[in-house]
Amino acid sequence: MSALVTVYNREKYLAESLQSILDSTYINIEVVVVDDGSKDCSVEIANEFAARDSRVKVKLNPKNLGDYPNRNRAAELATGDYLKYVDSDDRIEPNCIQTMVDAARKYPDAAYILSYPRPENVERPLYLSAKEAYEQHLVQQQGFFSSGPLLSLIRTDCFREVGGFRPSARNMGDTILWLELSRRWPMVIVEDGLTFWREHDEQEYNLVRGGGWDNSMTHCLLSHVTLRDFLEDGCPLNAAERRLVRRKFQRDNIRRVFWQLKNLRLNFAAYEAWWTLRSLLGGYSKCVPVNSFKNK
C-alpha cells in the first residue's frame, strides 16, 4: 500500500501529516513524499522522517508541476497495490488505512473506497455497482463524487488504466476521476470520520468557494465535462436517467445565470450563459482533454 504525500510549502503541517500515516495500525506501507519545489523547510522535514523510518521515500521534482500533475507523479513512483492520498496539511486516524484496505480486500473488483457520511442508516461497507454509484450521485444527488482524494483509497491498476487525474482539471480533478472510475468498476463507501481535513487560507479550495472567477470556471467546466464525457457512450445509466441528469444540469446552470444577473455580476452571468448555451446546443468542446499517463 502506497501513501502519497504531495508537498508545496507545507512546513507548518507536514510533520503532523506524516506522523499520522506512520502511526497507522496498518504497517505494510510505503510513504511517497513528492516535493513540488517548496521554498520553505518542507524538504528538510520530510528528509528527517525518511532518516528515521525506511518506509518514507522523498522525491524532488526538478520543476513545479502543480497540484494534480504532482499527484500523478506521486502515483507513478508508487509500488503498492493501493494508493492512499494524504495531503501534506491533513491527517488520518490510526485505523483509516486498515479500514479502507479491509474493504478493498472484501470487494476486490471495486476500483476505489470512499470514506463518506452518506447514505445514512445503511450498513458499511456499502458496495455500489457502476450504475448504482451513478444513480446515487447524479440522479439522487447524494454528492459523494465531490469527495477529495484524502477520503479515498484507489486501486493502483485502475488509477493507471484511466490515466490518473486530468492535470488541467484543477479543482474538478477528483470528481472527474470518480466519474471515470465508477463508469468502469464498482466502488465502496466506508464510514466517515477516518480523516482530518484542515481548512486554511493557503488552500486553492478557498478560491473556488470564494464565488469569484475560479468558482464560475470550476462549475461551468465540471458541468460541461460531465455532460460531454460521462453521459454519452459507456455511461451506466439508461437513456431516461441520462436525460433526467442533463435536465438537472441545465436547470442548475440557468438558475446560476439568473442569480448572477440578479446580483449584478454581469461578467459572470455572461460567462456562465455562454457555457450554458453550449451545453443546451450540445456543443461540448475539448476544453479539458484526457491526459496521458505513463508509468515510468
N, C-alpha and C positions, 0 to 999 in steps of 0.2 A: 504494500500500500504506500502510495506516494503523497505526502502532504506538501502542497505547493504554496510558497510564500513569495509573492511578488512585492518588491520594495522600491519606493521612491521617496526619500526624505521622511522617514518614519522613525527617527531615533527616539522620539518620546514614547512610542508604543511598542516597538519591535521586540524588546526583551520579554515583555509580558505576553506577547503573542506567541513567540517561540516556546516560552516555558510552558504555556498551556498545552501545546502539542506534545512536548516531551513528558508532561505529566499524565498523558493518556494511559488508560488501563490497557489499551491495545498497543503492544510494544513493537510489533514487527513492521516498522515503518521506516521510510527514508524521508527526510525533510529537505526539500529542494528550495533553497533561497536564491532568488534571482534578482540582483540589484540592477535598476534601470538608470544608473548614472547619478546616484544620490550625491548631494553636495554637503550633507551633514555626516554624522558618525554612524550611519546605519551599517555600513560595511564592517567597520570595526566591531560593532556589537554582534553582528552575525558571525564573524570570524571567531569571536570569543566563545560562542556557543559551539561552533564546529570543533574548536580545540578541546572542549570538554566532553563532547558526545559525538562519536563517529557516525551516528545516523544523520547528522547535519552536513549538508554539502552546499557550499556557497559559490555561486557563479556570477560573473560581472558582465553585463552587456557592453560591448565596445562603443555603442551609441544608444541614445534614448529611443526606445521603441514605442512607448505609450502603454496605457493600461492593458487593453485586451491583446494586442500583439505580444506583450510581455507574458501574459497568461499562456498564450500559445507556446511561447519559448520555454516556459517552465514545463509544460506538458511534453515538449519534445525531449527534455532531459530526463523525464521520469522513467523509471524501470518497473514500477509496481503495476499490478493488475487494475488498481483503482486509483482515481485522482481525488484528493480532498483539498480544495482551495481554502486556505485560511489567510484572509487579508492581514497585512502587517500591522494594522491598527485594531484588529479584532481578537477575540479569544474563543476557545471552545471548552466545553465541560469535559472532565476526565473520561466520561462514558460516551462521548459524542461519536468518535470513530468506531468503537466497538459496536455500538447500536446500529450504525449505518452498515458496517461490514456484515454483521449478522443478517440484516435484512437483505443485503445483496446476495449473500450465500443461500438464503432461503429461497430467493427468486432469481436464479442465475440468468434468466432471459431478460430481466429488466436492465435498461440502459443506465438508469440513474436513480438515486434515492434523494428525496427531499424531506427536510425537517420543516413541517408546516402545521399551523394550528387548525386547518380546516381540511375536510369536512368535519363538523363537530359530532360528538356522540357516536363515533364509528371506531371500532377496534383497530388498533395499529399492530403491525404494519398493514397498510392498505394498498393492495395491489390493483393497479389500473392498467387495462389494456390501452393500446393506442387510441382506439375510438372513445373509451371511457374518459381518458385524460383530456382529449379534445372537447368532448361534450361538457365535462365539468368546468373547464377553463373558459372556453369560447361561447358555449350555449348557456350554461348555468352561471357563468361569470364568477366562479369560485376564486379565481385570481392567483392560483399558486404558480403559474408560469411567470409571474412578476418577481419571483424569489431570486435573490442574488446568489453568486457562486458559493458564498460562505455556507449556505444552507444545504449544499449538495454533496453527494459522493457519486462519481461518474465512472463507469467502466471505461478503461483506457482505450480498448479496441474500438468501442462505439464512438468515443470522442474523436479519435483519429479518422475513423471511416467517414464521418460527416464533415471533416475539415476543421474541427475546433471552432473557436469563436470567429466571427467575421470581424476582422480588425477595424474596418471603417464604421462598424455599428455603434461604437461608443456605449452609451448607457442602455442601448437596446440589446447588447450582445448576449446577455444571459437569457432574456425572454426568447430571442431568436433561436438560441441553442436548444432550449427546452422544446420549442415547437419542432425543431428539426429532429431531435432525438425521439420525441413522442410520435412523430409521424411514422417511425420505423419500428420502434420497440415499446414494450410496456415500461411503466415506471412504478415506483413505490413511494408512499408517504409514510414517514415515521413521526413520532411525537415531536412537538416543538420544545423549546427551552434547552436545546443542546448547544447553542452558540450565544455569543455576546457580541452584538453589532454596536460599534462605537460611532456615535454621531459627533462630528466636529466641523469647524469652518473650512478645513482644507480639503474636504471631500468634493469630488466632481458631482456627486449626487445632489449637493445643495444648489448647483447651478440649474439642474433640471427642476427641482422643487421650487425654485425661486419665481417661476412664472414668466421669465424673460424669453429671449430667443432660443436658448437651449431647451426650454420646456416645449415651445412650439415645434422646433425641429424634431425633437425626440418623438413627440406624439404623432406628428404627420408621417415621419419615416417609418415608425413601427406599424402604424395603420396600413401604410402603403405596402410595406414588405409582407405583412401578414396576408393581405388580400392577394398579392401577386404570387407569393411563393408557397403558401400553405393552405389555400382554399381552392386550389386547382387540382391537377393530376397528382395522385398519390395521397390526397387528403383522406383520412379515415372516416370523416363524416359523410353522410349521404347527401344527395343533391338538395333535399329540402332543408337540412340543417345548414348547409353551406349558404344557401340563400338567406336564411334567418340571420346568420352571423354577418354576412355582408350588409344586410339592412341595419343591424345594430351598429356596426362601424360607421356607416354613412350617416345615420341619425346622430350619433355622438359627434361626428365631425361637423355636421351642420349646426348642432347646438353650440359647439365651441365657437364657430364663426359668429353667431349671433351674440354670444356672450362678449366676445372681443369688441364687436360693434357697440354693444350697449355700454361698455366701459371706455369707449372712445380710443381703443387700441387699434387704430386703423391699419397700421403696418402689419400687425399680427393678423388682423382679420383678412387682409388681402393675401397674405402668405398662406394661411390655412384654407382660405376659399379656393386658391389655385390648386392646392393638393386635393381638396375635396372634389373639385370639378374633375380632376384627372381620374380619381377613383370611380366617380359616377359614370364616366365615359369609358372606363376600363383601360385607361392609358397608363398602365403600370410600367414605369421606366426602370432602368437598370442602375438606379442611383446607389444602391448598396449591394455590390457584387459579392458573390460567394468567393471567399478567399481560398487560395491554395494552401495546403498544409503538408509539409514534408517532415517525416520523422527522421531527423538527422542523427 
